[in-house]
């Protein structure tokens, strides 16, 4: 009786272990039927892909049916989720014995961190072995984000560079020129504000963290400042930085909708769509959304226009495709990535409304005609060519968070501009010294 | 066999599975996280884990954000739990009286407690939103402009959301306490002609003290874990004015992947909550010994 008890216990444990061990790996590969004798056997492969639930994902998902039809042995399964859930999921997948995801998308602040940690598969050999891939065709600043330590760790998926979106009808009606310098921009949005009629010059996104930094860094560039200088010293709190923040706060207090301190890009978009604001600094591909007759702007659709941010240099955001170091189907994963980013499929993707990444596609008259017109694409190209990400390096995510917290505190009136930027600079220096 | 059996009786052997489970899910993570807290342990640099002794703990002394989050959390816990206790007790007294609709009121009043907190957070985020919210709209009609999640007010708005959700919990506990009180002292008070206010102060409250303290401990410990409302609504902003301690630890550990520091913060949090529990527990013991 005594022994039976122990035996039963031990057996149960063993069984539990076995069950969990069997559950982990992907289902065993099945033999596909021989296709006309050309390929003797084709292994059936399932690619698990983590995605963010955004319009660009819908387009990729639609296009993928074509890929699956051309490659009957490869099945692509998308796991789409909100942004906040992605970073932990991707990291957990890196740390598992076999990756949960065969393909991941990497946001620009994570690229150096993941690449330097050895979590991503270098793609140089794959790129070299893919005929007609034309890697150099990706717009330079986007390409650079995916290159870590001299190796390509990711290829562009879509860009989210910032541009100036304006209500062209309002500017035309009042005979105001679209501002090209920061000083002009501040003056213009203040002049256009009509508080009595609840119309504001700028719908801003001063939300703590990524959002405010993403918007304000355009102001910083416009004032001639930057986060770091060429030697890597923190210069965010120099004269240009303080001037940029003072001007930003001036705009928030005098030209933005009241109580919008918590706004992100969706609230700003809503204000633009509702006809409450004349301008916003936002993702360039918000323009087609606003101008779409079925879009959020309703009757106002068609009145919006995209320009470069005042001062010219813009904040660049981008997502990249990458293959985890521990992925089990790397060849098939690259097959999919190289297909979706290939010049011909990318052209289709951009025509369907995807955010552009390739020069050849952006400058293609067929894309202009079937897409959103020449002005839009040429503006996007000039934005992309003079754009830089918020921060780089292993700790970009943290740098963005601490700077974004200090900026928000300054706009909230909890600190002076100088104090907030000094505090931000001190924390960034500490983070960089780690 | 006999000697072996007496040395290790069946009762202990029956406990083994539970002990094994507890060891696996409670003791092991605790010990492991303590080990992590003594190391420079970053999820993106696992090949370079170094022993740093107490450095992670000592560096917390100069970490303004951590102590600011701790301060926010203490204000939150104190504010929310006090309001919930007062409101809960008041409602419990009202519901304790015989009333035809008593069961109806009880079930209505308990509903907020059954909603998952993240949903409550999202609900209030939209309800109080400047563009979409009903409340700012109605207040706007009256000419009142309040930015519920603006600087200065945000933490208090979050306290009120917690009060909305968790007052029913206090109500439930305190009502159960009221119903289990002996009837004799109340009858004696009535016979002696004591006023309602006097009975409440001198009979109900002293008798209820142990129940109130237990309710305070349970609710207080739970309130320390505030995370969902902050995650759903403010993300700790404006500035750092609503950053709670758990949100801060989550940020350092799971967004910045610096698990060593996050584990040290978690251990400091455990120490502080344990100290508070001991104080309240002592108060409870002395309250029980009174009668």
Interface residues (C-beta under 8 A of the other chain):
Chain A: X2 X5 X9 X87 X88 X91 X95 X113 X114 X116 X117 X118 X119 X207 X208 X209 X257 X258 X259 X260 X261 X262 X267 X270 X271 X274 X394 X395 X397 X398 X401 X405 X406 X408 X409 X411 X412 X413 X414 X415
Chain B: X1 X13 X17 X43 X44 X45 X46 X47 X130 X131 X136 X145 X147 X149 X150 X151 X234 X235 X236 X237 X238 X239 X240 X241 X251 X254 X255 X256 X257
